[in-house]
Amino acid sequence: MILFGFLIVALGVYQVQVVPTDNANVEFEHSQSVEGDFGDLRNDILRAGSTGSTGSTQVQLGTRYPTRTFFINPPPASGSIETEATGSIRVRNATIGEGAHPNVGRFWNTTPTFPTRSLRYDADYNELDDTPELVYEHSVVAAEFDDAVLLRTGQTVVSDDRISLTTLTGSVSQSGVEPRSVDPRAVSASGTTVPLEPIDGRITLELPTAVEDAAALAERWNDSLPPNATARNVTGNVQITLANGSDLPYRLALSEVSVDASGETEPAYVVPVGPESATTGETVTVEVRDRYNNPVPDATVIFEGTTDDINITNETDDNGRVYFNANANGLLNASINGTNGPDYESISFDIGEDGGRATGNRTFNVNWDFSNITIGNTAGPTAGTGTVDVDGNLLDNATVDFATTNSTVVEVANTSTVTDQGDFSEMLIPRSGGTATIFAASGDDVDRLQVEVISQGGGETMASRSEITSAETTNGVGSIVDFTIGTSGSEDVVITGLSVDYAAGTSGDASRINNGGGREIDFSSAGFFNAGGGQSFLVLGDEVNFEADGSGGANEIVTGGETTTGTLAEFQADGPGNSGGPVDMGGETLEISLVFGDGSRDTYTINVS
């Protein structure tokens, strides 16, 4: 009887002390996992805004406790995720800089604002009461405690002389225990940047926030901003003030991302692509843009002639552009949203036998002075020069449009300029190590300038902040290998490519990685690489670029200080077609070379367990 009494007491002590402690550990692990989910969701939102891609992130809303035979658990811990309307982003004390078409400035002078929302996660734990609510807004994930605010990610709003603003729209409201998917979709991706210059003081960015202690949040923003920017709390908003004195204007990139597949981009203004005069019979090109300065596909453009009865309606292509063959002399007007709107909704072309320029069959020749150049990433803006001629005669006052294939490597200071007695010049702004092509287009010709940016000093590279810490086989035959990458620092690490091979001095039976149409490389966030299936696979020793090679892929973005796991599926021996058998990689030593978004790279030797 006494022993039975002791047993009852022991069971009671276990129920009161051990069960709550174990459940608190379950809740803590869940809170850490949700922070990882929120970081992945943040990356998907930013990727959608910058590239137009569509992502999907699962957020584990709640958690269940382990089953106990003789003890009582509380109900499963639930969580909720929902959007909150916070107000509009505003850019003050700024005007459109030189190099942009006047219509860009005319629309900007209407003082557009950009409504946005925040995304909040909150858990209802049974034991823990000091876990933070998580808030995503303006590229950061904030952890909101009762008495403090911390940032769990870096910010991408301000970087040197670039401003990147992504509005969040749509509505999400879900609660429960099971995982729920949030699917960010680009309504307007930031394919175009415009120059921005200060007026009447310094440029300020007003960012509405759902965080209750906006003053504490502003302090955290100050820790994350570059030296040319400061943040403070102004009437419950975070206000970022940018320093003046740059030799070049800021470049503004705007985008809108929806979390519920709603939202459509609307035409706001038009710009010409090329000259605003043309010879009869030539084609003129119009680009329609939305309030975020990005091209609008399927927009209706009305072409009207002043000296004939032309009244034709066309729609823009996927690049937001529409083309019209001008067959009559006089003014040709292209407009959107009807024909009597503001100046920025239309553009006029002067059509004539000489188009206001030289007569004859106008074959343009656009030539950069060099076919390729190499600059350091710390060199600052570098001039690229060239000429435009027609039939060997240098062409004065010709419009030259510029574009880059990779703005993370090198940006163009202006999207267009005009020639001075046939000569043009464009400032190239190096961003990070890598290569990019700069296009110069005028009339019916385009020339390419290959730019290589070399990483030089100036702080730690992404490679120096990354390390492969472990690798192991994960299937029965050992042909699938998972490897873990750890990072340090507060800035994101972007992985753009890799190669895999046996370590020097070792060899094995595997010659390729082939997943039969599935992903040969798959990361725990959104990064992946698909060789394409069939006769396509990843050959050991060959380097692949996730987004440029194969049939599909995406860069892996890792929040600084966090880890990611990559899966290689699966290692095979040679065989006709797809007949190569799986190879057990357990015990092998591999060399995995990673390529990063800043142009840095490193090779890691790792033993597979």
C-alpha positions in Angstrom: 0.0 0.0 0.0 2.9 2.3 0.9 4.6 1.5 -2.4 1.3 2.3 -4.3 1.2 5.6 -2.5 4.8 6.4 -3.6 3.9 5.5 -7.2 0.9 7.9 -7.1 3.1 10.7 -5.8 5.8 10.0 -8.4 3.3 10.0 -11.2 1.9 13.2 -9.9 5.3 14.9 -9.8 6.1 13.7 -13.3 2.7 15.1 -14.6 3.3 18.5 -12.9 7.0 18.9 -13.5 8.3 16.7 -16.3 5.4 16.8 -18.8 5.3 20.7 -18.9 9.1 20.8 -19.3 9.0 18.3 -22.2 6.1 20.2 -23.8 7.9 23.5 -23.5 10.9 22.0 -25.4 8.5 20.8 -28.1 7.1 24.4 -28.3 10.6 25.9 -28.4 11.7 23.7 -31.3 8.5 24.6 -33.1 9.1 28.3 -32.6 12.5 28.0 -34.1 11.1 26.0 -37.1 8.5 28.6 -37.8 11.1 31.3 -37.8 12.8 29.3 -40.5 9.5 29.0 -42.4 9.0 32.8 -42.2 12.5 33.4 -43.5 11.8 31.1 -46.5 8.5 33.0 -47.1 10.4 36.3 -47.0 12.9 35.0 -49.6 10.0 33.8 -51.8 8.4 37.3 -51.6 11.6 39.1 -52.5 12.3 36.6 -55.3 8.9 37.1 -56.8 9.3 40.9 -56.7 12.6 40.9 -58.4 12.3 38.1 -60.9 8.5 37.6 -61.4 8.7 34.0 -60.2 6.0 32.3 -58.2 6.9 30.5 -55.0 5.2 28.5 -52.3 6.2 28.2 -48.7 4.6 26.0 -46.0 4.3 27.5 -42.6 3.8 24.9 -39.8 1.1 26.8 -37.8 1.1 24.7 -34.7 2.5 21.6 -33.1 1.4 18.4 -31.4 2.9 16.9 -28.2 4.2 13.3 -28.1 1.7 10.7 -27.1 1.8 9.7 -23.4 0.1 6.6 -22.1 -0.2 7.4 -18.4 -0.1 11.2 -18.5 -2.3 14.0 -19.8 -1.2 16.4 -22.5 -2.9 19.8 -23.1 -4.5 20.3 -26.5 -2.2 20.8 -29.5 -0.6 24.3 -29.7 -2.1 26.3 -32.5 -0.9 29.3 -34.5 -2.2 31.8 -36.9 -0.9 33.8 -39.9 -2.7 36.8 -41.3 -2.1 40.0 -43.3 -2.6 43.4 -41.7 -3.3 46.6 -43.6 -0.7 49.2 -42.5 -0.9 52.1 -44.9 1.1 53.2 -47.9 4.8 53.5 -48.7 5.8 57.0 -49.6 8.9 58.5 -51.2 9.4 62.2 -50.4 11.8 64.9 -51.4 12.6 63.2 -54.6 12.3 63.8 -58.3 13.1 61.7 -61.4 16.7 62.2 -62.5 18.3 62.8 -65.8 18.3 60.1 -68.5 14.6 59.1 -68.0 12.0 60.1 -70.5 9.9 63.1 -69.4 6.8 61.0 -69.1 8.4 59.2 -66.2 8.9 62.5 -64.4 5.4 63.7 -65.3 3.8 60.6 -63.7 6.1 60.8 -60.7 5.0 64.4 -60.1 1.5 63.1 -59.4 3.0 61.9 -56.1 2.0 58.2 -56.3 1.8 56.2 -53.1 2.1 52.4 -52.7 -0.4 50.7 -50.4 1.1 47.6 -48.7 0.4 45.1 -45.9 2.3 43.3 -43.3 2.2 39.5 -42.6 2.0 38.4 -38.9 2.4 35.0 -37.3 1.4 34.3 -33.7 1.5 31.0 -31.7 -0.8 30.1 -28.8 1.5 27.9 -26.8 0.4 26.1 -23.6 3.7 26.4 -21.8 5.9 29.1 -23.3 4.7 32.7 -23.0 7.9 34.6 -24.0 8.1 33.6 -27.7 7.8 36.5 -30.2 5.2 37.3 -32.8 6.8 37.4 -36.2 6.1 40.2 -38.7 7.2 40.3 -42.3 7.3 43.8 -43.9 9.6 45.7 -46.2 12.1 42.8 -46.8 12.7 42.1 -43.1 11.3 39.6 -40.6 10.9 41.3 -37.2 10.5 39.3 -33.9 8.2 41.3 -31.7 8.6 40.4 -28.0 6.6 42.1 -25.2 9.6 44.3 -24.3 11.8 44.3 -27.4 12.0 44.1 -31.2 14.7 42.1 -33.0 15.3 41.6 -36.8 15.7 38.0 -37.9 16.9 38.9 -41.4 18.7 41.7 -43.2 17.1 44.4 -45.2 17.2 45.0 -49.0 15.4 48.4 -49.2 18.6 50.5 -49.3 21.9 49.3 -50.7 24.5 52.0 -51.6 22.8 54.0 -54.3 19.9 51.6 -54.9 16.4 51.7 -53.4 14.2 48.5 -53.7 10.6 48.6 -52.4 8.3 45.7 -52.6 4.6 46.2 -51.6 2.7 43.2 -50.2 -1.0 42.9 -51.3 -3.7 40.3 -51.1 -5.1 38.7 -47.9 -4.2 35.7 -45.8 -6.0 34.6 -42.7 -5.4 31.0 -41.5 -5.1 29.4 -38.1 -4.8 25.9 -36.7 -2.2 23.2 -36.1 -1.5 21.8 -39.6 0.9 23.4 -42.1 -0.5 26.0 -44.5 0.9 27.2 -47.8 1.5 30.9 -48.7 2.0 31.4 -52.4 3.6 34.8 -53.3 3.0 35.9 -56.9 4.4 38.9 -58.7 1.8 41.4 -59.7 4.5 43.7 -61.0 8.1 42.6 -61.0 10.9 45.2 -60.8 12.2 44.8 -64.3 12.9 48.5 -64.7 14.7 51.0 -62.4 14.5 54.8 -62.7 17.0 57.5 -61.5 15.9 59.3 -58.4 17.4 62.6 -57.2 16.8 64.6 -54.0 14.9 67.9 -54.0 14.3 70.3 -51.0 16.4 68.2 -48.7 17.2 64.5 -48.5 15.2 61.7 -50.0 13.0 60.0 -47.3 11.2 56.7 -47.4 8.2 56.3 -45.2 7.5 52.6 -44.4 4.3 51.8 -42.5 4.6 49.1 -39.9 2.5 46.7 -38.0 5.1 46.5 -35.2 3.6 48.2 -32.1 6.9 49.7 -30.9 8.0 51.5 -34.0 10.8 53.4 -32.2 12.5 50.1 -31.2 12.0 48.8 -34.7 13.6 51.9 -36.2 16.7 51.3 -34.0 17.0 47.8 -35.4 16.7 49.3 -38.9 19.5 51.6 -38.1 21.7 48.6 -37.3 20.9 47.0 -40.6 21.1 50.1 -43.0 24.3 51.1 -44.9 26.2 54.2 -43.7 24.4 56.5 -46.2 21.0 55.9 -44.5 19.4 56.5 -41.1 16.0 55.4 -39.6 13.7 56.9 -37.0 10.2 56.6 -35.8 7.8 59.2 -37.2 4.2 59.0 -36.1 4.3 55.2 -36.0 6.1 54.7 -39.3 9.7 53.9 -40.0 11.2 56.9 -41.8 14.5 56.2 -43.7 16.6 59.3 -44.7 19.2 58.9 -47.4 22.4 60.9 -47.6 23.0 63.3 -50.4 26.2 63.9 -52.3 26.4 60.8 -54.5 27.9 61.4 -58.0 25.0 59.4 -59.4 21.3 59.4 -58.7 19.8 56.6 -56.7 18.2 53.9 -58.8 14.6 53.1 -57.7 13.1 49.6 -58.2 9.5 49.1 -57.3 7.4 45.9 -57.3 4.1 44.4 -56.0 3.7 40.9 -54.7 0.4 39.3 -53.9 -0.1 36.5 -51.3 -3.5 35.3 -52.6 -3.1 35.4 -56.4 -5.2 38.6 -56.6 -4.2 41.9 -58.1 -3.6 43.1 -61.6 -1.1 45.7 -62.9 -2.7 48.7 -64.6 -1.2 51.0 -67.3 0.0 54.3 -65.9 2.2 56.0 -68.5 4.0 55.4 -71.8 7.5 55.9 -73.1 9.0 55.5 -76.6 11.6 52.9 -77.2 14.0 54.6 -79.6 13.6 58.0 -81.3 10.4 60.0 -81.3 10.7 60.7 -85.0 10.8 58.2 -87.9 10.9 58.0 -91.7 7.7 57.0 -93.4 7.6 53.2 -93.5 9.7 52.7 -90.4 8.4 51.0 -87.2 7.9 52.9 -84.0 7.9 51.2 -80.6 6.0 52.2 -77.4 6.4 50.7 -74.0 3.5 50.8 -71.5 4.5 50.9 -67.8 2.5 50.7 -64.5 2.8 52.8 -61.4 5.8 50.7 -60.4 7.7 51.7 -63.6 7.5 48.2 -64.9 6.2 47.0 -68.3 2.5 46.0 -68.6 1.6 43.1 -71.0 -1.7 43.0 -72.8 -2.2 46.8 -72.4 -4.3 48.5 -75.1 -2.6 51.3 -77.1 -4.4 53.6 -79.5 -2.5 54.9 -82.5 -4.0 58.0 -84.2 -2.6 60.0 -87.2 -3.1 63.7 -87.5 -3.0 63.9 -91.3 -4.9 60.8 -92.2 -7.7 58.6 -90.8 -5.5 56.2 -88.8 -7.1 55.0 -85.7 -5.8 51.6 -84.8 -5.8 49.7 -81.5 -3.0 47.3 -80.6 -2.0 45.3 -77.5 1.4 45.2 -75.9 3.4 42.0 -75.9 4.9 40.1 -72.8 7.6 42.8 -72.6 5.0 45.6 -72.4 5.8 46.8 -75.9 3.8 47.4 -79.0 5.0 48.1 -82.5 3.5 50.2 -85.3 4.5 50.7 -88.9 4.2 54.4 -89.7 3.0 54.7 -93.3 1.8 58.3 -93.4 3.6 61.7 -92.8 2.6 63.9 -89.9 2.2 63.4 -86.2 1.4 59.9 -84.9 0.0 59.8 -81.4 0.1 56.7 -79.2 -2.0 56.8 -76.0 -3.4 54.6 -73.2 -6.6 54.8 -71.1 -8.4 56.7 -73.9 -7.2 59.7 -75.9 -7.8 62.6 -73.6 -5.8 61.7 -70.5 -2.8 63.4 -68.9 0.4 64.1 -70.9 2.2 61.1 -69.5 -0.5 58.7 -71.0 0.5 59.5 -74.6 3.5 60.1 -76.8 3.8 61.6 -80.3 6.0 60.6 -83.1 7.1 63.0 -86.0 6.7 60.9 -89.2 8.2 62.3 -92.4 10.2 61.5 -95.6 13.3 62.3 -93.6 11.8 61.9 -90.1 13.6 65.1 -89.1 16.9 63.3 -89.9 18.9 62.1 -92.8 16.9 60.7 -95.8 17.2 57.4 -97.5 17.2 53.8 -96.3 18.1 54.3 -92.6 20.4 51.5 -91.5 21.7 52.3 -88.0 25.1 51.2 -86.8 25.5 51.2 -83.0 29.1 50.4 -81.8 30.6 50.3 -78.4 34.2 51.5 -78.5 35.2 48.2 -76.9 33.7 44.7 -77.1 34.6 43.8 -73.5 35.9 45.5 -70.4 37.0 44.4 -66.9 36.4 46.5 -63.8 36.7 45.9 -60.1 33.6 45.8 -57.9 35.1 48.6 -55.8 36.1 50.8 -58.8 32.9 52.9 -58.7 31.0 54.1 -61.8 32.9 53.5 -65.1 32.1 55.1 -68.4 31.2 53.0 -71.4 31.4 54.9 -74.7 30.4 54.4 -78.3 28.9 55.9 -81.5 25.8 55.8 -83.7 26.0 56.4 -87.4 23.8 56.0 -90.5 25.6 54.9 -93.7 28.9 56.0 -92.1 27.6 59.5 -91.1 27.6 60.1 -87.3 24.1 60.7 -86.1 23.4 63.6 -83.8 20.6 63.6 -81.2 19.8 59.9 -81.7 18.2 58.1 -78.7 20.2 55.2 -77.4 18.6 52.7 -75.0 20.6 50.6 -72.5 19.9 47.4 -70.7 21.9 44.9 -68.6 21.5 41.1 -68.5 22.4 41.0 -64.8 21.8 44.0 -62.6 23.3 42.2 -59.6 26.7 42.3 -61.4 26.6 45.7 -63.2 23.8 48.3 -63.5 23.4 51.1 -66.1 23.0 54.5 -64.6 20.5 55.6 -67.2 18.0 53.6 -69.3 18.6 55.9 -72.3 20.6 58.9 -73.5 21.0 60.9 -76.8 24.1 61.2 -78.9 26.2 64.3 -79.2 27.5 64.4 -82.8 27.2 60.7 -82.9 29.0 59.9 -79.6 27.2 58.4 -76.5 28.4 57.6 -73.0 26.8 55.5 -70.3 28.0 55.1 -66.7 28.3 51.4 -65.6 27.9 50.7 -61.9 29.7 47.5 -60.7 27.8 45.7 -58.0 29.4 42.3 -57.5 31.8 39.8 -59.1 30.6 38.1 -62.3 29.9 38.8 -66.0 27.0 40.7 -67.7 26.2 42.0 -71.1 25.2 45.6 -71.6 23.0 46.3 -74.7 23.0 49.7 -76.5 20.2 50.0 -79.0 19.3 52.8 -81.4 17.0 52.6 -84.5 17.3 49.1 -86.0 20.6 48.1 -84.5 22.0 46.9 -81.2 25.5 46.3 -79.9 26.8 44.3 -76.9 29.4 45.1 -74.4 30.7 42.2 -72.3 31.5 43.4 -68.7 33.5 41.3 -66.2 33.4 42.6 -62.6 36.2 41.3 -60.4 35.6 41.0 -56.7 38.2 43.1 -54.8 38.5 43.6 -51.0 35.9 45.7 -49.3 34.7 43.2 -46.8 33.8 39.5 -46.6 32.5 37.6 -49.6 29.6 35.2 -49.6 32.1 32.4 -50.0 34.1 33.5 -46.9 30.8 33.4 -44.9 29.8 29.9 -46.0 30.9 26.4 -45.1 29.7 22.9 -45.9 29.6 21.3 -42.5 28.4 17.8 -43.2 27.2 15.3 -45.8 25.3 12.0 -45.5 23.4 9.5 -47.6 19.7 9.5 -47.1 18.3 6.5 -49.0 18.7 2.8 -48.7 21.3 2.2 -51.4 23.2 5.4 -50.4 22.9 7.1 -53.9 21.2 10.3 -52.6 23.4 12.7 -50.6 22.3 15.5 -48.4 24.9 18.2 -47.5 24.4 21.1 -45.0 25.7 24.7 -45.6 26.2 27.0 -42.7 26.5 30.8 -43.1 27.6 33.7 -40.9 27.0 37.4 -40.8 23.7 39.3 -41.2 23.5 39.6 -45.0 21.9 37.0 -47.2 24.1 34.4 -49.0 23.0 33.7 -52.6 24.2 30.4 -54.2 24.0 30.5 -58.0 25.7 27.3 -59.0 27.9 24.3 -58.1 30.0 21.4 -59.2 30.5 18.0 -57.5 33.4 15.5 -58.0 35.4 12.9 -56.1 38.1 14.6 -54.1 41.6 14.8 -55.6 43.4 11.5 -55.3 40.2 9.5 -54.9 37.8 7.9 -57.4 34.7 5.8 -57.5 32.0 4.2 -59.7 29.7 7.2 -60.0 30.1 9.5 -63.1 26.9 11.5 -63.0 23.9 12.7 -60.9 20.6 11.9 -62.6 17.1 12.2 -61.1 15.2 11.1 -64.2 13.4 14.4 -64.9 13.3 15.4 -61.3 15.6 17.9 -59.6 19.2 16.8 -59.5 19.9 19.5 -56.9 17.3 20.6 -54.4 17.7 22.9 -51.5 15.6 23.2 -48.3 14.5 26.8 -49.4 13.6 27.6 -53.0 16.8 26.9 -54.8 17.1 23.9 -57.3 18.5 22.6 -60.5 16.8 20.3 -63.0 19.0 18.9 -65.8 16.0 18.0 -67.9 15.6 14.2 -67.7 16.1 11.9 -70.7 19.7 12.0 -71.8 20.3 15.1 -69.6 22.1 14.8 -66.3 24.8 16.5 -64.2 28.2 15.1 -65.0 30.6 14.9 -62.1 33.2 17.7 -62.4 30.9 19.9 -64.5 29.8 23.3 -63.1 26.2 24.3 -63.5 24.5 27.6 -63.2 21.1 27.0 -61.5 19.2 29.6 -63.6 21.1 29.5 -66.9 21.7 25.8 -67.5 19.4 22.7 -67.6 15.6 22.9 -68.1 14.9 24.8 -64.9 16.4 26.2 -61.7 16.5 28.9 -59.1 19.2 30.5 -56.9 19.2 29.5 -53.3 18.9 32.5 -50.9 20.1 31.8 -47.4 19.4 34.3 -44.6 22.7 35.3 -43.0 23.6 33.2 -40.0 21.2 30.4 -41.0 21.7 27.0 -42.6 20.4 25.3 -45.7 20.4 21.7 -46.8 21.1 20.6 -50.4 20.1 17.2 -51.8 22.0 15.5 -54.7 19.9 12.9 -56.4 21.1 10.5 -57.4 24.6 9.3 -58.0 24.8 6.8 -60.9 27.4 4.9 -62.8 27.7 5.1 -66.6 25.2 3.2 -68.7 23.4 3.5 -72.0 20.7 6.2 -72.0 19.3 6.3 -68.4 20.4 2.7 -67.5 23.2 3.6 -65.2 22.7 2.0 -61.8 22.8 3.8 -58.4 26.1 4.1 -56.6 26.5 4.0 -52.8 28.4 7.2 -51.8 28.7 6.3 -48.1 32.3 6.7 -47.0 33.4 8.6 -50.1 35.2 11.9 -50.0 33.7 14.6 -52.3 34.7 18.1 -53.4 31.7 20.4 -53.7 32.4 23.8 -55.3 29.8 26.5 -54.7 29.4 29.7 -56.8 27.9 32.7 -55.1 25.9 35.7 -56.2 28.7 38.2 -55.5 31.0 36.3 -57.9 33.0 34.6 -55.1 33.4 30.8 -55.0 35.0 28.1 -52.9 35.6 24.4 -52.9 34.8 22.3 -49.8 36.2 18.7 -49.2 33.7 16.7 -47.2 33.4 13.0 -46.1 30.0 11.4 -46.8 28.7 9.5 -43.8 
